[in-house]
Amino acid sequence: MSRRVAAAGALASCLLAGMAMAAAEPLFENSVVSNNIDFIIASDPAVPGCLRDLGQTTQEMAGALDTDELMASDVYTFEVAFADQSQVGLWVHPSVGTREDAEELAALLVGPLGRLPAVMRQRLSHVVVHSGDHTAFAEHLGHFFAVYADNLQKRIATHDLEETVFHESVHATLDAQWAESAEWRQAQAADGAFITAYAAEVPVGEDLAESALFAFTYLRHPERLPPEVVRGVERIMPARLSFFETIFGAPEPNVTGVEPPEDCLAP
């Protein structure tokens, strides 16, 4: 092989390597707050939910900012009974204020929970609501996630509440079964790249939730993704798309015309 041919081959190899590296670049820093994509919209249809007041009870309230105590008394306890027979608890810390304040916070979550895929909502145990401003977190073994009152308002202002609820619900409902499963690891290995930098930094703990939001929107509302994002999703995570199609591809329950129970709180 001549030096010229060898040099051309080396240059081609370098170019191909550069193209491969470019193809593997994450699209965004993270799935929720680093872009202006409306993956899920507040006006999207939601499974009707009946918010019920269960009184003040003692509950495990993980994530309190001002105390190390796990248990709290006088927690404002609500339950959302959805028309597809799923039920989700809403436990609001008494530090948020009055019962009316707690009910207003709980009511903010009914719609976003009703827009979750049924497979996730039916596995979600409860949501913990604290006062203060902190980012949400989830517990995959307890099947719950926690949010903070001031941060909720910020996420509403930036049109990110639905996406936040979705992301944390993936952790709370899908992580335990799938995050370290052979099927998911095979999809990760086949793709060889990550959709966000956050997913790449924490591939075991965050890739499932980060990828899920893009996959859900690609499968249900592809028109909401800019063309370059559609191409990026197809290039970066084709195996993950096939994985999520088995989870999100099932038909949603038909609850058209289902009336809420009589003991619902007034909207």
Order of alpha helices (4+ residues) and beta strands (2+ residues): alpha-beta-beta-beta-alpha-alpha-beta-beta-beta-alpha-alpha-alpha-alpha-alpha-alpha-alpha-alpha
